[in-house]
Amino acid sequence: MHTKKRRIVFCDFDGTITINDNIVALMKHFNPDGWSNIVEDVIHERKSVRQGVGEMFALLPVSLQEQAAQQAIAQAQIRPGFAEFLQYCQEQDIDFYVTSGGIDFFVYPLLEPFGIPTDHIYCNGSDFSGESIQITWPNACQPPCTNDCGMCKTTIVRQFPAEKYERIVIGDSVTDFAAAKLVETIYARSHLIDKCEQLQLPFTRFETFFDIIEHMSTSAVLDAFESK
């Protein structure tokens, strides 16, 4: 007799829970010299995500702390169906974790209305004690990951072994790809679709969380039928 595995979701934040990328939006708003070159270096893998994000925020003085937080919260848009998806996960006894490369000063306030436990939210930290904004890395890479992710999604996924969990990644970016390669189910949009297609990883496209609810519900019905 097989023990049924517990389903667990690892959900990206920027570009997934939110429609926009909050870090890029902040940089565009304040437009410090050199930020766009850093983004290009990260995209083309000349710099790691940790190095690039750290360098970008170091361009902003700490005097912008309150303004940066207010701007990030004001411009962010939550993707349709997110609240309903959280309710669906609760009803179906699916564990839900946020795995975000974003920063605590905007991730936590934006998620607060949804009642997600703080120990289910992984993101980067921030330090405003110096002259410029410094990013901290409480969830840095652990072996075997050597990608210098900053917020290492694979390290978190590996804490939940495949023997016990049916692991689900929801994401949109190349930063979700390493974690996607480890799990059983992928919901993808934007750049993550391209990466999955390159390696022929099976995935399901989504634009809203309603799409994910529908697919999960249909899959659950089919699984129940096939198990009879």
Sequence and secondary structure as in RCSB ss.txt:
>XXXX:A:sequence
MHTKKRRIVFCDFDGTITINDNIVALMKHFNPDGWSNIVEDVIHERKSVRQGVGEMFALLPVSLQEQAAQQAIAQ
AQIRPGFAEFLQYCQEQDIDFYVTSGGIDFFVYPLLEPFGIPTDHIYCNGSDFSGESIQITWPNACQPPCTNDCG
MCKTTIVRQFPAEKYERIVIGDSVTDFAAAKLVETIYARSHLIDKCEQLQLPFTRFETFFDIIEHMSTSAVLDAF
ESK
>XXXX:A:secstr
     EEEEEE  TTTTBSS HHHHHHHHH  TTHHHHHHHHHTTSS HHHHHHHHHHTSBGGGHHHHHHHHHHH
  B TTHHHHHHHHHHTT EEEEEEEEEHHHHHHHHGGGT  GGGEEEEEEE SSSB EEE TT   TT  S  S
S HHHHHTTS TTTEEEEEEE SGGGHHHHTTSSEEEE THHHHHHHHTT   EE SSHHHHHHHHHHHHHHHHH
HT 
